[in-house]
Structure formats: structure tokens, C-alpha cells
Amino acid sequence: MRKLWWIPVILALSAAGGWYWQQQHGRAAEPVAVATVPPTPTGEAAQLAEETAATTAEAADAAAPAAVDPALDEAEAQAAADAAADAAADAAAIAADAAAEAVRASGDSGVALASEAARQAEAAAEAAIAAADRAAAAAGSAVAAAPEAAGEAASAARDAAAATAETAGAAATAARIEALLTPEGFDRAEVERIIDDSALPAPQKATLRRLIETAGDNPQLLRAALEQVKAVMN
């Protein structure tokens, strides 16, 4: 079974930047569909987290019958518990990676909605880690009978899967916002909404909107304008 001591370290390191940004610009963010994320490192991390969540849920479903099937011996039940615990550990690790990518994306974009999405990703990843710890404890328990351990591990693995799926959704939001602030992923209406939702003074918001409008469809001008938006909002 996997040891999870190193996963909280990833979240602790990434949380420092995300916490500071949230204090400055905190605002609610709604997760976007993972299927729509751009092919960026954060988007790919979100997709991997979603896929891992599905795999972990399948492992939990496979382990659950071992808790009630009298035809299985203790070795088979223990194997089912171990498989569920390993799947939960994988999910927790992938969730931690996705949360770290979301924090990086939020720092690069300098946008309040991305910062809040990163915070949501971190919270969900922490829940996945806690669930993986429970699954590992159940599978490794010398006190509980193997069938009972399988049931507990399966339940914890389901929780890890759900938390990892939530991490994926939040990371997808951060990825989408990061992509919007590039010429390749630019959407004028969405960028203007991000500017309007920021904590900037009204004159600065108006200046940034004019920059975007002036840039038009010129890729070079647009890139410079978007870099200015990120610089001002950071």
C-alpha cells in the first residue's frame, strides 16, 4: 500500500501562494466541465484527475462485495481491500498534483476566480488525501476482519473518488481562466467579465477594457494587452 506522507507537502507548498492571492482578491468560482478544458498543464492535470476518479470509483465498487460475500476467503477479501486502498492513494496523489497545477495557474493569471478555484481544488484534494488515509488504515488493520476491512476500504475509496472528481472540476476552472488570458484562448466577453469582477478601481477597469478593445484581432497587440491585464491584476 502507498504511503501518503509526501502528498500534504505538495499542497502546503502550493497553498502559500493561493492563500495570499485569496486574501487579496477572494471570490467564488464555479467549476467548469472537464471535457472543455484547454490542452495546458493544468487542463491535462484536471482531465487526469477526472479519469482517476472514475477508476477509483470502479475499484471501490469491485471491493464492496467482498464485505458481504461469504464465498470469498479472507485472503481474497484482503486483496480487495488492498486494491481499493491503492486506488484511493493514486487518486489522492493525482488530486494533489491537480491542485498544485490549479494554484500555479491562478498565480500566473492573477485572477480572483482562478484563485478561488485553486482554493476549492486544494480543499478537495485534502479530502481525497484524508479518504485515502482511511482506506489504507482499513486495509492494513490487523484488528478488523478482512471482509469488514474491504467494506471500509471501499467506502473510503468512494470518498476519495468523489473528492478527486471535485478537484478535477476546480482545476478545470483555473485552466480555463488561464487560457482566456492568452491570444489562443481569448474570449473578449469572458475577459471583460473577469476585469469587471476584479477588485480594481473603476478607472483601471475602464483602462483595461480599452486596451482589449484597441488590440482587436491583432495577435501581437492582443498578447501585449492581455499581459498588461495580468500585470495589473497580479
SVG drawing of the C-alpha trace seen along z (x, -y; Angstrom):
<svg xmlns="http://www.w3.org/2000/svg" viewBox="-23 -56 30 76">
<polyline fill="none" stroke="black" stroke-width="0.4" points="0.0,0.0 1.1,-3.5 2.5,-5.9 0.9,-9.3 3.1,-11.5 4.5,-13.4 1.2,-14.5 0.3,-17.2 3.8,-18.7 2.7,-19.4 -0.4,-21.1 1.3,-23.0 3.8,-24.5 1.2,-25.4 -1.2,-26.8 1.1,-29.6 0.7,-31.5 -3.0,-30.6 -3.8,-31.8 -2.2,-35.1 -4.0,-35.7 -7.3,-34.7 -6.8,-37.2 -6.3,-39.9 -8.9,-39.0 -11.1,-36.2 -14.3,-35.4 -16.4,-32.4 -15.7,-30.2 -17.9,-27.7 -16.2,-24.6 -16.4,-24.1 -16.8,-20.8 -13.5,-19.0 -14.3,-18.0 -14.0,-21.7 -10.6,-22.4 -7.7,-23.6 -4.6,-21.4 -2.5,-23.2 -0.6,-21.5 -3.5,-22.5 -6.1,-21.3 -4.3,-18.0 -4.0,-17.6 -7.7,-18.2 -8.5,-15.5 -6.2,-13.0 -7.9,-13.7 -11.3,-13.1 -10.1,-9.8 -8.5,-8.7 -11.7,-9.5 -13.6,-7.2 -11.0,-4.4 -11.1,-4.7 -14.8,-4.5 -14.7,-1.3 -12.1,0.1 -14.4,-0.8 -17.3,0.9 -15.2,4.0 -14.1,4.2 -17.5,3.6 -18.9,7.2 -16.0,8.6 -17.6,7.3 -20.7,9.4 -19.8,12.3 -19.4,15.4 -17.9,17.3 -14.7,15.2 -11.9,16.2 -10.0,13.8 -7.1,13.6 -9.5,12.6 -11.2,10.0 -7.9,8.6 -6.8,8.4 -9.9,6.4 -9.3,4.0 -5.7,3.5 -6.8,2.8 -9.3,0.2 -6.7,-1.4 -4.1,-1.6 -6.7,-3.1 -7.6,-5.7 -3.8,-6.5 -3.5,-7.0 -6.5,-9.3 -5.1,-11.4 -1.7,-11.8 -3.3,-12.8 -5.7,-15.2 -2.7,-16.8 -1.0,-17.3 -4.1,-18.8 -4.5,-21.2 -0.9,-22.3 -1.4,-23.0 -4.5,-25.0 -2.5,-27.1 0.2,-27.7 -2.4,-28.7 -4.1,-31.0 -0.8,-32.7 0.1,-33.1 -3.3,-34.5 -3.7,-36.8 -7.5,-36.5 -9.7,-36.2 -11.9,-33.5 -8.9,-31.4 -7.6,-31.9 -10.9,-30.7 -10.9,-27.7 -7.4,-26.8 -8.6,-27.1 -11.5,-24.7 -9.1,-22.3 -6.8,-22.3 -9.7,-21.6 -11.0,-18.8 -7.5,-17.3 -7.1,-17.4 -10.4,-15.5 -9.1,-12.9 -5.9,-12.5 -7.9,-12.0 -10.1,-9.4 -7.0,-7.6 -5.6,-7.5 -8.8,-5.9 -8.7,-3.3 -5.1,-2.5 -5.9,-2.2 -8.8,0.1 -6.8,2.4 -3.9,2.5 -5.8,3.1 -4.9,6.2 -7.9,5.9 -10.7,5.8 -11.6,9.0 -10.7,8.9 -14.3,8.7 -15.0,5.7 -11.8,4.1 -12.8,4.5 -16.1,2.7 -14.4,-0.1 -11.7,-0.5 -14.3,-0.5 -16.3,-3.3 -13.2,-5.4 -12.1,-4.8 -15.5,-6.1 -15.0,-9.3 -11.5,-9.7 -13.0,-9.3 -15.7,-11.9 -13.1,-14.4 -10.8,-13.8 -13.6,-14.5 -14.3,-17.7 -10.6,-18.6 -10.7,-18.0 -13.6,-20.4 -12.0,-23.2 -8.7,-22.7 -10.5,-22.8 -11.9,-26.2 -8.4,-27.5 -7.2,-26.1 -10.0,-27.8 -9.3,-31.2 -5.6,-30.9 -6.3,-30.1 -8.6,-33.0 -5.8,-35.4 -3.8,-34.2 -4.4,-35.1 -5.1,-31.4 -7.9,-31.0 -9.1,-34.6 -12.8,-35.3 -13.4,-39.1 -16.7,-38.8 -15.2,-36.5 -12.1,-38.5 -14.2,-41.7 -16.3,-39.8 -13.1,-38.9 -12.0,-42.5 -15.4,-43.7 -15.4,-41.1 -12.0,-42.2 -11.3,-44.4 -9.7,-47.0 -10.9,-50.7 -13.3,-51.6 -10.8,-53.8 -8.3,-50.9 -11.1,-48.5 -12.0,-51.0 -8.4,-51.3 -8.0,-47.5 -11.2,-47.2 -10.0,-49.9 -6.7,-48.0 -8.6,-44.9 -10.8,-46.8 -7.9,-48.6 -6.0,-45.3 -8.8,-43.9 -7.9,-40.8 -4.2,-41.6 -2.4,-38.7 0.7,-40.8 -1.3,-43.7 -3.7,-41.3 -0.9,-39.4 0.6,-42.6 -2.8,-43.8 -3.5,-40.5 -0.1,-40.6 -0.9,-44.1 -4.2,-42.8 -2.4,-40.1 0.3,-42.5 -2.3,-45.0 -4.4,-42.3 -1.5,-40.5"/>
</svg>
